[in-house]
Amino acid sequence: MSEFRKLSDSFYASPQVTPQEISEAAAMGITLVVNNRPDGEAPDQPEGAAIEAATRAAGMDYLAIPIGSAGFSEPQVEQLQDALAAASGPVLGFCRSGTRSTLLWSLARARTGEDPEEISEAAASAGYDVSPVRPAMDMFASSARS
């Protein structure tokens, strides 16, 4: 059983998914799966290629934006922002726990000018804390509004 957590009508975050859980995402209407976990992070994690194959076989799009120990970069935020804008339906982002996917989503939403407080509340209601990136969210939102 999956642990897909709804952050908005258009985005879900999840801990590591398996190829078997991809059909569950498709049944929910997910149109894009975003992998934020680098391959080889843990010996027991499924390879990104296996998740991608299952995703494409289920008729969904797949995008890898790995977030490693170096943290987040603006190109990664922009890549997710563009993917969210182009998606034809809900998006599922995953990593080890769902936190990196949530943080990246938060930054991408703030970069469009969305209110950081509303983003923070949405993340908190799904069980995620975005305080580590809140200063960057505030900066992105302020820049987008000016």
C-alpha positions in Angstrom: 0.0 0.0 0.0 1.4 3.4 -1.0 1.9 6.4 1.2 1.0 9.1 -1.3 0.4 12.3 0.6 -1.7 15.1 -1.0 0.0 18.5 -0.9 -2.4 20.1 -3.4 -4.9 19.0 -6.0 -2.1 18.7 -8.4 0.8 17.3 -6.3 1.4 14.3 -4.1 4.6 13.4 -2.2 5.6 9.9 -1.3 8.4 7.9 0.3 10.2 5.5 -2.0 7.8 3.9 -4.5 8.1 0.5 -6.0 7.3 -0.5 -9.5 4.2 -2.3 -8.1 2.9 0.9 -6.6 3.0 2.7 -9.9 -0.3 1.2 -11.0 -1.9 2.7 -7.9 -0.6 6.1 -8.9 -2.1 5.6 -12.4 -5.4 4.6 -11.0 -5.4 7.9 -9.0 -5.0 9.9 -12.2 -1.4 10.8 -11.7 0.1 11.8 -15.1 3.8 12.4 -14.1 6.1 10.7 -11.6 9.1 12.7 -10.5 12.0 10.8 -8.9 14.0 13.0 -6.5 16.1 10.1 -5.2 19.6 9.5 -6.6 20.2 5.9 -7.6 22.5 4.0 -5.2 21.5 6.0 -2.1 20.5 2.7 -0.3 21.2 -0.9 -1.3 17.6 -1.9 -1.1 16.0 0.9 -3.2 14.6 0.1 -6.6 16.6 1.5 -9.5 15.2 4.6 -11.2 15.2 2.7 -14.5 12.7 0.2 -13.0 10.4 2.9 -11.7 10.6 4.7 -15.1 9.8 1.5 -17.0 6.8 0.8 -14.8 5.7 4.5 -15.0 5.8 4.5 -18.8 4.2 1.1 -19.1 1.3 2.5 -17.1 0.9 5.4 -19.5 2.4 8.2 -17.4 5.4 10.5 -17.9 8.6 10.2 -15.8 11.2 12.7 -14.8 14.3 12.4 -12.7 15.4 15.4 -10.7 17.8 13.7 -8.1 18.4 15.7 -4.9 21.6 14.4 -3.3 23.5 15.5 -0.2 24.5 18.7 -1.9 21.0 20.0 -1.5 18.8 22.0 -3.8 19.9 24.2 -6.7 17.8 26.8 -8.6 18.0 24.8 -11.9 16.3 21.8 -10.0 13.6 24.1 -8.7 13.1 25.6 -12.2 13.0 22.1 -13.7 10.2 21.0 -11.3 8.4 24.3 -11.8 8.4 23.8 -15.6 7.3 20.1 -15.2 4.4 21.2 -13.0 3.3 23.8 -15.5 3.4 21.4 -18.4 1.8 18.4 -16.6 -1.6 17.3 -17.9 -2.8 16.1 -14.5 -1.6 15.4 -10.9 2.1 14.8 -10.2 3.6 12.4 -7.8 7.1 13.2 -6.4 9.1 10.7 -4.4 12.4 10.3 -2.6 13.4 8.2 0.5 10.8 9.8 2.8 9.0 12.3 0.6 10.7 15.3 2.3 13.0 16.3 -0.5 10.1 16.0 -3.0 8.0 18.3 -0.7 10.8 20.8 -0.2 11.4 20.9 -4.0 7.7 21.4 -4.6 7.6 24.1 -2.0 10.4 26.0 -3.6 8.9 25.6 -7.1 5.5 26.9 -5.9 7.1 29.8 -4.1 9.0 30.6 -7.3 5.7 31.2 -9.1 4.7 33.7 -6.4 2.5 31.5 -4.3 2.2 32.5 -0.6 4.9 30.7 1.4 2.6 30.5 4.4 0.0 28.6 2.4 2.6 26.3 1.0 4.0 25.6 4.5 0.5 24.9 5.8 -0.2 22.5 2.9 3.0 20.6 3.5 2.4 20.5 7.3 -1.1 19.0 6.7 0.6 16.2 4.8 3.1 15.7 7.6 6.1 17.6 6.2 8.1 20.5 7.6 9.4 23.0 5.1 11.1 25.3 7.6 14.6 24.3 6.3 13.8 26.0 2.9 11.5 28.7 4.2 14.0 31.6 3.7 14.5 30.5 0.1 10.7 30.2 -0.4 10.3 33.8 0.9 13.0 35.0 -1.4 11.5 33.2 -4.4 8.0 34.4 -3.7 9.1 38.0 -3.1 11.1 38.0 -6.4 8.1 36.5 -8.3 5.8 39.3 -7.1 8.1 42.2 -8.0 
